Each structure stands twice: as structure tokens, then as C-alpha cells.
Amino acid sequence: MEDIVVSAPGKVILHGEHAVVYGKVALASALNLRTFLRIRKKNDGKISLNLPNIDIKASWEIQNLKNSLQLPLCDPLKPNCVENEVLDQLKVIAGISPDSTQTTDLALIAFLYLMGSITVTSGDLPSIEVTVSSNLPISAGLGSSAGYSVCLAASLLQLNGFIGSQGSEDTAGWSKDDMVLINSWAFQGEKIIHGNPSGIDNSVSSYGGAIRFQSGKITPIEKMPKLRILLINTKIPRSTKTLVAGMRDLYNTLPNVMQPILDSTEAVTEKCQSVLAQLVNDGTDENYKILEKLIDINQHLLEAMGVGHPALNTIVMLTCKYGLHSKLTGAGGGGCAFTLLRPDTAEDKITNIKKELNMLGYDCWETSVGANGVSRHLDLNSTSFPSNLL
Amino acid sequence: MEDIVVSAPGKVILHGEHAVVYGKVALASALNLRTFLRIRKKNDGKISLNLPNIDIKASWEIQNLKNSLQLPLCDPLKPNCVENEVLDQLKVIAGISPDSTQTTDLALIAFLYLMGSITVTSGDLPSIEVTVSSNLPISAGLGSSAGYSVCLAASLLQLNGFIGSQGSEDTAGWSKDDMVLINSWAFQGEKIIHGNPSGIDNSVSSYGGAIRFQSGKITPIEKMPKLRILLINTKIPRSTKTLVAGMRDLYNTLPNVMQPILDSTEAVTEKCQSVLAQLVNDGTDENYKILEKLIDINQHLLEAMGVGHPALNTIVMLTCKYGLHSKLTGAGGGGCAFTLLRPDTAEDKITNIKKELNMLGYDCWETSVGANGVSRHLDLNSTSFPSNLL
């Protein structure tokens, strides 16, 4: 069997972070920093998982797994919440403390659960080696775990022929139903890793482009152009929970001040979506100017919500010096920001900005949003693959 | 006759600048950077005006004034708009081009108009020398012209006994009616200098404390504590007209985004007023914390309106480093900012901040808001008098 190689994008929130907690719409878009996964057939009676980015190599004897588990763990065509009992069994097998909430630990459990549900044939498991490598920083609010779950779901479903059954093997070979199945399994993975995920990250990573999210409802956006951006990671650690709680306090103290700030944020999101739809056919300066203005305004609104940070302010001022517009993305208080690049933004300008940002200690990627969703790759010589995957 | 010496405060807008253009409430407060005026009796048959801050020394032969003007120009007890014809006559007398819109030129006209209306006795004018000196920077949006007009009105009305008639000569000696008369005459001065003033500046300068302003209606605030502030002048020139027009464009382009920003601004102003009222009796940390939060939020809302400036951002970040909170005041786009100081903010901290701000080229004053309005001074040895007045 040939290797199966898939990739899935990360995500950035374009607008609506924090406001989404108060029932306002948020707009999330696929980030073309991708997670790659390769399945290679083995004959060593083992299932192996390599996560070179975080120095994890794990492998399990198939016989042991078969002895300890009642396979399949779940009907592969009916992705379902895992029961706690099964999770506890998997933790024992993986040698993980039952109380562990470490993402890396839980990533192993998600792998075992999807394996034990999707790849079971007549009670048996295939001997394979799975390697996952990502261009995304982890724990940066960029959906790296969703990219992992989506890649796992797509590749394991593909391995056992649950998707791509029309015989087409290229990226576009997955039908609408296939995509629903991938996304549903990815959501199960996310639940194992995060407990109570919104479903935004796996949906964006599966479908690509952009989605609207409001009060638990996810709607893919029909018209989403690809936009060049700089993604910047300040690497300043922040707690989403603390930031959300801080905004909640502020909201409770000053409801008449904060409610219209949330209303304004939603209007920014709605306007952005409509300008993006226009931009598909009309990439004029005028549309870019509005996108830039919305970025500026939302950054200030987020600062008014108390989720800014001097490092984010520095990024805004530095890129402003070059005529570019930036905002935080995600929880704020550090974390990541993005800078919108116009189609004609010169490479040497970008190089200079990246240099300045690097000197401040920030990581920086020239990439795009509105990226393709989960994709299968047949040409493994592509230069965009992480070297540790090849 | 003894010299008459009066002083009047400047003003800062605490909250509501720009939003006020859209019918929202604004809160303006008396700034204890004062304008001082001295009237000294002479016997040289002349009326003289010295404005040492701007190197102006002017004097007029009383006989010439009597020959060219029909005195009094206006009933001293019925302050009234000046007629264009009279203004034109005064411009000829002052040797000023009929088209001049220079504030300094128009300040001379205001002086002559108030003199020629208030100090006329049996068709005659007194020989006096008037010296005006201010601690306020001019053309910085801090109401320096209003301070000038208020001082002129109060001192000239006092000179001819139209106010303070109860025989009391101290600051508190002016009755409510006296204050109305001072403020009305000051407003006439402002009209000559500015054409179409809102009346905010002269009202704050006359009454002190703070006022609410909304849709042309001015309401003095009953409970206004004195608050320590740093006032900072970036000296970056800006055009109020351009900034207001820029916000208007933004409002027209993104009404659904900008309207709630204005709503939020008004809620900030209302909350500030209610916290200030509490602060009169309860200067607790909790109340100061809310004032600081409101300053932060409004600064970000003003930035969202597009009236920020990197220099203002620098001031916010610099004072934040010291745990203090700042916002622009007035039109923005440069101009002035203020930093709230708590009652217990240490002097050495303030000294350090001032040093840092001075090194950036900004002027900086430790002063207060909620200052006393127009006052008469009997003790001329007070150290707060500008030296060029004594």
C-alpha cells in the first residue's frame, strides 16, 4: 500500500472573539499553516504514533490492544461521544494518569479512540505507523489540535475506504457526505482533547475557507477569498479562561458601556463578511481599505474589552509604520495577531517587517487565510511538507 | 484705586469629545491652569493691553476711541451679540485687517468691545492698563481664549461696580446674578474670537467644577470633586475640523459599527459623572478603579473613531508602565492628553513621568480638574501668579 498523506489547515478568528461569548457572531477562517499526517503500512504487529514536533514516539502491540479493548470502540459511520469508561481504559493502555488534562496525553487517547473505531476490520487492527507534523505553533489558539484530529479522521477513514469511495484519489475526491463524516470524527477527537469544544476549529479545518459561528451554530461562508496575511505569535502565555473572566467582570461592572462595544464588534464582523464576498470578484483598493479599517476598529474594541497587551500594541504600531493593519486573533492578552497584506504588498517590505518582529522575539509567518480544507496529497515531493514527515 | 486681579481656569473634556457632535453628552471640567488678569489705574489718557505670553502690547488714546465710537457699544447689563458694523469699526481702530481670523487679532477686538460696553461712564472711558498672562498653552483646546474672556468680563464688570456690589471683595463675593452676567459677557468675547462657540469653555471657566453638555444645553454638575491630573501637551498640531470630518466619513461608511461606539462613549460619560458624585464623599480605591477603567475604554473608543495618534499611544503606554491611566482630551490626532493621579500617587513617581514625557518633547503640568471658577485675588504675593503679571 502507498502511504496516505493528508493535511489540514489551522484557523484564525478574523473578527468576533470574546463577543462570541455573548451570543454575537464570529468569523473564523482557515489558516494556511497546515498540519500534515502520513500513514505508512508496517508489518511489525504494532501501531505507532510519531509526533516529532513535540518529541513523542509511542507504539502499542496490536495483540495487547485487541486483548484489552472491545473493538470497534464505536461504529465508524456513526461518530459518537466516547464513554468515560472507554476513555479510562485507553488511558491505562497509553500509560497516562486518569486525571491528566495535558493536551499531548489526550492527543494519544484521541488517536487510539479513532483507530479503535475506524480502522477495525473483523475485530483486527492494521499495523501502521502514523506521523503527524505541523507548521502551526501549538497551544497558540490556532487550532493545531483540530488540524491533528481532522488529519487523523480523514486519513483513517481513507485507509479503510469509508471515504473517497468513488475511486478518485485527489483532494477533490471526497464527497459532501465524506466531508461530514471527516468533520464529525474530528469533532470526537476534539472532544477528547478539549472536553467541550465549540466545533469551530474542526469545521474550519475540515471545510477550509471561512465559517460564521453564532450561539453554537456553524455556517460555512460561500464566498471567501484567499487573503495574504502575516501571522505573528508573541509567544506571551495567556489564559483564555482568565481573559474571558476579566471581560465578564468588566461587562458586569459596566454593562451599558460594554454592551454597545459588543454590538459594534458584531457590526464589524458582519461588514467584514460582506466585504469579503465582494472581494471575491472585486479586489479593489476600496474593499481592502474597509477591511483594514475594520481590523483597526476591532483591535481597539478588543483593547476596550481589556484583552489587549503591550506586545500586541507594539505589533500594531510596527506594522502601521509600514502602512499595514493588524489585530489580535483569539483570546488576546498576548498570543497571536495577524496583519493583512494586500495582493501587491512588496516582498522586501514583508521581509523587513518579519526581521523587526523576529528581533522582538516574535515568531512570524507569511501565509494566507481562506485556505483549502483537509486535503489528500499524492505528490510527496511538494516543498511545503515539513521535512520531518518525509 | 487698588489693582483688580482676577483669574479663571482652563478646561479639559473628561469624556464625550467627538460623540458630542452626534448629540451625545460630554463632560467638561475646569482645569487649574489659570489665566490671570490685572487692571491697573493709569493717568496717561490711554487704555493699554499687555499680553506678555504672546508679545503683544497695544494702547489706544481714549480721546480717539471716544471720537470714533458711539459709546457705550452695548448696555453693560444686557450682554449682546456685536453687530458686524461695530466689529468693523473696532478692527479699523485696532489696525487689523477686516478679514483677519487670527485669534490674537480678534482677542484685541474682544477687549475693545467689552471695554467700550462695560466701562463707559457718562460717555467716558477710564485710563487703565490691562495685563493678561496665562499658565495655559494657547490653541491647545484647553480653553485659553475663554479664560481670557472670562477674566476680561469679571474684571471690567468689577471695575465699574456692576458686580460684587454687596461690598464683599473676596472670591465668593459674586452673587449668582453676578456670575450669570460674567458668563454672558465672556460668551460675547468668545463669539468675537471664535465666531460660533459652544459656550462650554466660558461656562466651565466661569463656574469651575464641571459641566454636562448635550445638544447645545449646558448643565453645571453639582457634585464634582477636585482630581489630581497630569496634563500633557504633545504640541503635535492638529485640525479639529479635519478630525471631525474624518470621523463623519467613518460614521457614514460604517454606521452600524460607529453608532454603538458613540452609545458606549455616552455610557462612559454617564458612568463617570455618577462615580465623580460618589467620589465627593467616598474617595475609595474602588471608585478610582472605575474612573481609570473608563479612561482606558474611552481612549480605545476614540482610537476606534480614528482620532488617536502615535504620540497619544506613547503617553498611554508610558503612564501605564507607572500604573496610571491616560486619555486624549479634545479633538485628538495629537493635541493634549491627561493622566489621572490618585490622591496618594507619590511625587517622585510623578517627577519621573514628567521627566520621561519632557524627553519626548511634550509639555507637562501637574495640576487638577474640578478647579474653582473665576476668582478675584486680593493677596498678590501668592506664588501661583505668573511672574510677568507682578
Interface residues (C-beta under 8 A of the other chain):
Chain A: L250 T253 L254 N256 V257 M258 Q259 P260 I261 D263 S264 A267 V268 E270 K271 I290 K293 L294 D296 I297 H300 L301 E303 A304 G306 G308 P310 N313 M317 C320
Chain B: L250 T253 L254 N256 V257 M258 Q259 P260 I261 D263 S264 A267 V268 E270 K271 I290 K293 L294 D296 I297 H300 L301 E303 A304 G306 G308 P310 N313 M317 C320
